[in-house]
Amino acid sequence: MQTRVAAGTQTDWNGTHYEALLTPRETGGKFGAFASHAGPGDGPPRHRHPKSDEVFVILQGRLRFWRAGEASERTAGDIFYIPAGVEHAFVVVERARWIAILSPGGLESFFPTVAAQGLEIPRDLAEIKAIAAQFDMEITGPPLAVAGP
Ligand SMILES: O=C(Oc1cc(O)cc(O)c1C(=O)O)c1ccc(O)c(O)c1
């Protein structure tokens, strides 16, 4: 069953803090947004959002992104766009805060859902993959290393 959280919901999961800022409830489904902060080495496995475009706004620190085979870094004040369907990942290089905006929204409810079930990477990868698919996320590969391609 899919949980749909309210704006303001805060979650700590897998080394990252998440706060839902905007949910499909407030935007007629068009947008969702969440703020995150995490330390060096944290970041999601390689994945794609089949339906959602995604924009990252970096507020603090440094993130290393990988998007469709190309790596680049973004720091405070930068923005990074990932079109729907394009594989991507990122890793925190220097303790960072960022906002992720997705259209259509929904991903902001993934984190409270997996955290509430006590799921952990890599132990529960199969279950996390299945839940991710319900939130328009296909996990396609391993996380990024801080240094590397
Ligand atoms: O979904 C996961 O991470 C994220 C995906 C995004 O498109 C934007 C984000 O800001 C994040 C994030 O983690 O902050 C994800 C999925 C699976 C997993 O094991 C993770 O650690 C993160």
PDBQT file of the ligand as one rigid body, heavy atoms in Angstrom, charges set to zero:
ROOT
HETATM    1  O1  LIG A 201      15.514   7.761  -3.950  1.00  0.00    +0.000 OA
HETATM    2  C1  LIG A 201      16.563   7.753  -3.424  1.00  0.00    +0.000 C 
HETATM    3  O2  LIG A 201      17.345   8.854  -3.328  1.00  0.00    +0.000 OA
HETATM    4  C2  LIG A 201      17.057  10.034  -3.963  1.00  0.00    +0.000 A 
HETATM    5  C3  LIG A 201      16.543  10.078  -5.228  1.00  0.00    +0.000 A 
HETATM    6  C4  LIG A 201      16.321  11.301  -5.847  1.00  0.00    +0.000 A 
HETATM    7  O3  LIG A 201      15.838  11.319  -7.098  1.00  0.00    +0.000 OA
HETATM    8  C5  LIG A 201      16.597  12.489  -5.183  1.00  0.00    +0.000 A 
HETATM    9  C6  LIG A 201      17.140  12.438  -3.918  1.00  0.00    +0.000 A 
HETATM   10  O4  LIG A 201      17.439  13.594  -3.286  1.00  0.00    +0.000 OA
HETATM   11  C7  LIG A 201      17.378  11.210  -3.291  1.00  0.00    +0.000 A 
HETATM   12  C8  LIG A 201      17.997  11.189  -1.944  1.00  0.00    +0.000 C 
HETATM   13  O5  LIG A 201      18.351  10.128  -1.415  1.00  0.00    +0.000 OA
HETATM   14  O6  LIG A 201      18.171  12.239  -1.360  1.00  0.00    +0.000 OA
HETATM   15  C9  LIG A 201      17.105   6.534  -2.792  1.00  0.00    +0.000 A 
HETATM   16  C10 LIG A 201      16.689   5.272  -3.189  1.00  0.00    +0.000 A 
HETATM   17  C11 LIG A 201      17.242   4.143  -2.608  1.00  0.00    +0.000 A 
HETATM   18  C12 LIG A 201      18.195   4.288  -1.651  1.00  0.00    +0.000 A 
HETATM   19  O7  LIG A 201      18.780   3.195  -1.062  1.00  0.00    +0.000 OA
HETATM   20  C13 LIG A 201      18.613   5.546  -1.242  1.00  0.00    +0.000 A 
HETATM   21  O8  LIG A 201      19.557   5.646  -0.274  1.00  0.00    +0.000 OA
HETATM   22  C14 LIG A 201      18.058   6.673  -1.809  1.00  0.00    +0.000 A 
ENDROOT
TORSDOF 0
